[in-house]
Structures are given as structure tokens and as C-alpha cells.
Amino acid sequence: MILGLQILLMLTSVLLVILILLHRGKGGGLSDMFGGSVTSSLGGSARAERNLDRITIYLALIWVAVVVALGLLVAA
């Protein structure tokens, strides 16, 4: 059980880092470095940004739940 949660924690951590780096920057950030001009030319970017926000929030909630579960299991 603990091993499964540790693997899930690692996966969600890596995915969170990737999703956060994909967010549109306010200028000069990592998102501009990795193709900022490409994303600015796409149509419908507001919808994509909103969906990216939702996915990031849900993944962060899963990450928090896994951290709490691991803490409870290790403490017991």
C-alpha cells in the first residue's frame, strides 16, 4: 500500500511540475522560453488555459491527498 502511494506521489509530482511549466507566463518565464511565440499564435488559448488550470488543480488535490495518506500510514 505504501509503495503504491509512493509511486503515485512521484508520478503526480512530475506531472505537476510539467503542468505548471506549461502555464502561460506573464512574460519572460520558462513558458516563453519553450515556445512562447507558438502558443501566442494559437486560437482558443483561453479555453486551453482554463482546462490546464482545472487539470492542475485536480492533480494538486490528488497530490495533497496522497501526501496526507502517506503521512497517516507512516505514523501508524
GROMACS elastic network, one bead per residue, 0.5 to 0.9 nm:
[ bonds ]
;  ai    aj funct       b0    kb
    1     4     6  0.52068   500
    1     5     6  0.63394   500
    1     6     6  0.86711   500
    1    73     6  0.89083   500
    2     5     6  0.51320   500
    2     6     6  0.61094   500
    2     7     6  0.86545   500
    2    69     6  0.89615   500
    2    70     6  0.67271   500
    2    73     6  0.72771   500
    2    74     6  0.81160   500
    3     6     6  0.50287   500
    3     7     6  0.62305   500
    3     8     6  0.85966   500
    4     7     6  0.51895   500
    4     8     6  0.61935   500
    4     9     6  0.85581   500
    5     9     6  0.59849   500
    5    10     6  0.86045   500
    5    66     6  0.64040   500
    5    67     6  0.84231   500
    5    69     6  0.80041   500
    5    70     6  0.67567   500
    6    10     6  0.62699   500
    6    11     6  0.86962   500
    6    66     6  0.81915   500
    6    67     6  0.88021   500
    6    70     6  0.76317   500
    7    10     6  0.51470   500
    7    11     6  0.62635   500
    7    12     6  0.86414   500
    8    11     6  0.51198   500
    8    12     6  0.60694   500
    8    13     6  0.84035   500
    8    63     6  0.82720   500
    8    66     6  0.75523   500
    9    12     6  0.52587   500
    9    13     6  0.59770   500
    9    14     6  0.86471   500
    9    62     6  0.88007   500
    9    63     6  0.63148   500
    9    66     6  0.63434   500
    9    67     6  0.72329   500
   10    13     6  0.50963   500
   10    14     6  0.62807   500
   10    15     6  0.86355   500
   11    14     6  0.53258   500
   11    15     6  0.61785   500
   11    16     6  0.85439   500
   12    15     6  0.50189   500
   12    16     6  0.59290   500
   12    17     6  0.85829   500
   12    59     6  0.67163   500
   12    60     6  0.78563   500
   12    62     6  0.77260   500
   12    63     6  0.60473   500
   13    16     6  0.51290   500
   13    17     6  0.63414   500
   13    18     6  0.87598   500
   13    59     6  0.88914   500
   13    60     6  0.85930   500
   13    63     6  0.71427   500
   14    17     6  0.52335   500
   14    18     6  0.63444   500
   14    19     6  0.86959   500
   15    18     6  0.50861   500
   15    19     6  0.60443   500
   15    20     6  0.84953   500
   15    56     6  0.87137   500
   15    59     6  0.80576   500
   16    19     6  0.50891   500
   16    20     6  0.59887   500
   16    21     6  0.84744   500
   16    56     6  0.65915   500
   16    59     6  0.68663   500
   16    60     6  0.70077   500
   16    63     6  0.86779   500
   17    20     6  0.52501   500
   17    21     6  0.62104   500
   17    22     6  0.87053   500
   18    21     6  0.52024   500
   18    22     6  0.63094   500
   19    22     6  0.50379   500
   19    23     6  0.67184   500
   19    52     6  0.72895   500
   19    53     6  0.86859   500
   19    55     6  0.82686   500
   19    56     6  0.63240   500
   20    23     6  0.54852   500
   20    24     6  0.89491   500
   20    52     6  0.88192   500
   20    53     6  0.88673   500
   20    56     6  0.72701   500
   21    24     6  0.81296   500
   21    25     6  0.87017   500
   21    29     6  0.89785   500
   21    30     6  0.65970   500
   21    31     6  0.60507   500
   22    25     6  0.85945   500
   22    30     6  0.83899   500
   22    31     6  0.59515   500
   22    34     6  0.87631   500
   22    52     6  0.82242   500
   23    31     6  0.65408   500
   23    49     6  0.70369   500
   23    52     6  0.73214   500
   23    53     6  0.79887   500
   24    27     6  0.83709   500
   24    29     6  0.86091   500
   24    30     6  0.89746   500
   24    31     6  0.59078   500
   24    32     6  0.77159   500
   24    36     6  0.79240   500
   24    39     6  0.83772   500
   24    49     6  0.74812   500
   25    28     6  0.70797   500
   25    29     6  0.56359   500
   25    30     6  0.73771   500
   25    31     6  0.56783   500
   25    32     6  0.67127   500
   25    36     6  0.84627   500
   26    29     6  0.71970   500
   26    32     6  0.89343   500
   27    30     6  0.89135   500
   27    31     6  0.84093   500
   27    32     6  0.68335   500
   28    31     6  0.78319   500
   28    32     6  0.58478   500
   28    33     6  0.73387   500
   29    32     6  0.55208   500
   29    33     6  0.66044   500
   30    34     6  0.63519   500
   30    36     6  0.85948   500
   31    34     6  0.53779   500
   31    35     6  0.68711   500
   31    36     6  0.57969   500
   32    35     6  0.57469   500
   32    37     6  0.70513   500
   32    39     6  0.87986   500
   33    36     6  0.62115   500
   33    37     6  0.89433   500
   34    37     6  0.87414   500
   34    38     6  0.89327   500
   35    38     6  0.52241   500
   35    39     6  0.66256   500
   35    40     6  0.88745   500
   36    39     6  0.53929   500
   36    40     6  0.63331   500
   36    41     6  0.89869   500
   37    40     6  0.52520   500
   37    41     6  0.66205   500
   38    41     6  0.55623   500
   38    42     6  0.69315   500
   39    42     6  0.54062   500
   39    43     6  0.87034   500
   39    45     6  0.75425   500
   40    43     6  0.81086   500
   40    45     6  0.76795   500
   41    45     6  0.86940   500
   42    45     6  0.61637   500
   43    46     6  0.83673   500
   44    47     6  0.56700   500
   44    48     6  0.67025   500
   44    49     6  0.88693   500
   45    49     6  0.59726   500
   45    50     6  0.84970   500
   46    49     6  0.50928   500
   46    50     6  0.61719   500
   46    51     6  0.86664   500
   47    50     6  0.50678   500
   47    51     6  0.62049   500
   47    52     6  0.85226   500
   48    51     6  0.51189   500
   48    52     6  0.60508   500
   48    53     6  0.85543   500
   49    53     6  0.61239   500
   49    54     6  0.86969   500
   50    53     6  0.50282   500
   50    54     6  0.63301   500
   50    55     6  0.87276   500
   51    54     6  0.50818   500
   51    55     6  0.61697   500
   51    56     6  0.85005   500
   52    55     6  0.51806   500
   52    56     6  0.60572   500
   52    57     6  0.85798   500
   53    56     6  0.51463   500
   53    57     6  0.61641   500
   53    58     6  0.86971   500
   54    57     6  0.51429   500
   54    58     6  0.61965   500
   54    59     6  0.85189   500
   55    58     6  0.52316   500
   55    59     6  0.60604   500
   55    60     6  0.84875   500
   56    59     6  0.51365   500
   56    60     6  0.60266   500
   56    61     6  0.86374   500
   57    60     6  0.50306   500
   57    61     6  0.62463   500
   57    62     6  0.87187   500
   58    61     6  0.51138   500
   58    62     6  0.63340   500
   58    63     6  0.86430   500
   59    62     6  0.50519   500
   59    63     6  0.61367   500
   59    64     6  0.86859   500
   60    64     6  0.61955   500
   60    65     6  0.86145   500
   61    64     6  0.51178   500
   61    65     6  0.61973   500
   61    66     6  0.86329   500
   62    65     6  0.50897   500
   62    66     6  0.61758   500
   62    67     6  0.86417   500
   63    66     6  0.51845   500
   63    67     6  0.62235   500
   63    68     6  0.87084   500
   64    67     6  0.50903   500
   64    68     6  0.62109   500
   64    69     6  0.85776   500
   65    68     6  0.51762   500
   65    69     6  0.60906   500
   65    70     6  0.85542   500
   66    69     6  0.50181   500
   66    70     6  0.60232   500
   66    71     6  0.84688   500
   67    70     6  0.51758   500
   67    71     6  0.61325   500
   67    72     6  0.86630   500
   68    71     6  0.50389   500
   68    72     6  0.62078   500
   68    73     6  0.86343   500
   69    72     6  0.51333   500
   69    73     6  0.61356   500
   69    74     6  0.85727   500
   70    73     6  0.50858   500
   70    74     6  0.60234   500
   70    75     6  0.84225   500
   71    74     6  0.52947   500
   71    75     6  0.60537   500
   71    76     6  0.86030   500
   72    75     6  0.52044   500
   72    76     6  0.61971   500
   73    76     6  0.52903   500
